[in-house]
Amino acid sequence: MTSTMPRTDAPTSELVDRLAHPGDDEVAAMDAWWRANNYLTVGQIYLMANPLLREPLSSDHIKPRLLGHWGTSPGLSFVYTHASRLIQQTGQEMIYLAGPGHGGPALVAAGYLEGTYSEIYPDVSQDEDGIRRLFRQFSAPGGIPSHVSVTTPGSIHEGGELGYVLVHAFGAVMDNPDLVALAVVGDGEAETGPLEGSWKGISFLNPARDGAVLPVLHLNGAKIAGPTVLGRKDPAEVRSLLEGHGYQVIEVEGADLPGMHHRFAEALARAWGAIKAIQAGARGGDWDGTRPRWPLIVLRTPKGWTGPDVVDGVQVQGTWRAHQVPLSGVKDDADHRRLLEEWLRSYGPAELFDDAGRPTELVRRANPDGDLRMSATPHANGGLLTRDLDLPDFRKYATDVPSPATVRAESTRKLGEMMRDVYRTNPALFRLFCPDETNSNRLGAVFEATDRGFAERVSDADVSLSRDGRVMEVLSEHNCHGWLEGYTLTGRHGWFATYEAFAMVSASQTIQHSKWLQEADELPWRAKVPSLNVLLTSTAWRNDHNGFSHQGPGLIQNVITTRGNIGRVYLPPDANCLMSVADHCFRSRSYVNLVVIDKQPQLQWLTMDQAIEHCARGAGVWPWAGTDDGSADPDIVLACAGDVVTMETVAAASILRERLPHFRTRVVNVVDLMTLPRRKDHPHGMDETLFNELFTDHVDVVFAFHGYPGAIHQLVHGRPDADRFRVRGFIEEGTTTTPFDMVVRNRASRYHLVMDALNNARRTPPGASALKEWCMAQLARHEAYVVEHLEDMPEVRDWVLGDWATEA
Ligand SMILES: Cc1ncc(C[n+]2csc(CCOP(=O)(O)OP(=O)(O)O)c2C)c(N)n1
């Protein structure tokens, strides 16, 4: 489907004209398809039997629980059938994204009428029995959700949590030159922060090498329980708003038929013609580089169009009352039931479904063929189109580590170098998405391969900024995250790199995407897509100039809490481990990989070979760091996960080694957090034997963790004697201060860990109380020192490991 060379042909004015003026037979086919869709939508909400009204409707035919959303559905299917006609006439590859995903029945019905649904789910056949199943399964136990869910063919967008339709659409068309993403935006949805920010997508789109997004802002005027802002605004203000974002606004309004068919066909033809003209200009060399004024359709129709007008004397159509189930009493109220039957029959089912229950030829005539059907497009099952990245050998980016903890390096720089080379060898298959922090996150090597992509004015003062760039920097975590989702769901690869604290801005998207992948994993027809790789840098432990706003390791908590096997959390302690983890993430499919590592110069621990072995296991003993020779149980296990706390742990072990040489410590480092839970709880979980080899089943463990301490307790739940884990981690202490003061404030410093080790070990070694006093004195010294000198004590700041580590 995806061609290497974008099509450059502009449509002729005759073609656009023909599209703009459908013949009567075309309108008849679209209208029949739309009526059939509306019929199936209403049927899904209400009926569990008598699907084609072969007999008068009775209470027994009505579902006991009436669930679903009618109000948005007729608008969604109206747009859909017009897009199908455009596809038929032009061969345009299109993907359809329903922002108001609660209009799920309309999209399920679309796939059903196009035949795709029965191809994927043969039980839901194109006959009367199949229609009955289609109706019964909707919003039912063991059935399908009421939203445009993962189970809906043709969808990459659930639309459950509103606000992301445009970000998904823009991500889908990046490096996808022949694709048009038709994105219906609900006017309620348009009130959300993410949606409001996402109009800016066109400021990053390059018409020469990207596809196009055609937003249809559907102003049906109401949300669940009230009016919408844009629905009630003076149309001139709506126009100004959208024009201000850079769109050319095409408006269609009404409820009259067939007039609306004619007006919408014309609007769509104009919009498509404009898109093609923009692309042809850019691709044919006739482009001065200014950002095109992309078309956008504002569609005003009544909410619940074609549904019950007045119920029990109250206006329903055109109001918020049409949002969900406009006739709620049909099971018991004969009058409501009569209205429902009239409503269903108003679509003329006998003309739409033949005797066997199959859509009639008139209806089917409105369907495009094969993969051009929007419910069948491979773009919405992106794994089918996914090509493996041509990856460099990550060992090339090794950091030389002659012995542990002697060399300092900015680990993420190496990842930047690898990304640079991935860009070079996979120019249209890989993108980095980052809220304005690529350089700050030390990933700036990518700019040796490509610029930041930007479609607005570029000035002489700008650096690495051009229309052809593929590093996506927009100061919106929502846009970055959503674009990457759209990009990967349509089969391409990428990373989202962000400050750790502000990953919480888009945390809900991470959760929603995890849910999507989790559900997709259970559907054999959904091919696996590239993983969503999230790099969290500028972590909680390094504040420097930032105050108590830049700390928030909460995304770890979110990801470990997602159900099933989608979430992975990696805490590489150094650059070589980061490279090994990153290589794995680049290659993986259908996961959410969270990688957490700071960007500041940090001590390096392992050679590349050691790192590879360590990361393959996910967790392991660092024998050189402790004093446990394996001949007996250690007195304490000092475990760590996360770069900064690893340094504190190794330093604590070093203090214990020097001051209490007979106290046996074992240092365990965890890179892959999901090795901690039991295997039955996560596929990466260590088996019990390995877990006991690392942590024993009875020795106390002092665990220094990058994130909130509760995460470790959650993960080791069910492990032998889990209460013995004493966890130090981020406890919401932060301010503008030194790196070491951060670990002190959060009671996770080397001195705290030493005291924890002594307090928790079952054997109190001679000299323990003197050592604890020394630790307290060091903490007091630190407190005075940082205030006086504004930096950390030299023994902390310049700490490296003793020579014995090399000798060990
Ligand atoms: C982020 C988010 N907040 C709240 C909701 C609950 N909700 C579901 S539908 C809806 C109204 C949507 O209105 P609109 O986008 O205009 O869609 P339509 O009127 O076409 O149904 C709301 C608030 C949600 N799904 N997502």
The ligand as an ORCA input file, in Angstrom:
! r2SCAN-3c Opt
* xyz 1 1
  C     -11.524     13.147     28.361
  C     -12.955     12.753     28.476
  N     -13.758     13.432     29.333
  C     -15.055     13.098     29.459
  C     -15.578     12.067     28.739
  C     -17.038     11.675     28.901
  N     -17.799     11.962     27.666
  C     -18.134     11.014     26.802
  S     -18.959     11.595     25.488
  C     -18.880     13.174     26.046
  C     -19.460     14.301     25.240
  C     -18.780     14.401     23.930
  O     -19.293     15.424     23.168
  P     -18.823     15.603     21.658
  O     -17.346     15.500     21.582
  O     -19.430     16.860     21.175
  O     -19.402     14.349     20.932
  P     -20.859     14.161     20.352
  O     -21.694     15.354     20.716
  O     -20.668     14.076     18.896
  O     -21.378     12.935     20.992
  C     -18.225     13.209     27.265
  C     -18.021     14.435     28.065
  C     -14.709     11.363     27.890
  N     -15.132     10.327     27.175
  N     -13.422     11.736     27.756
*
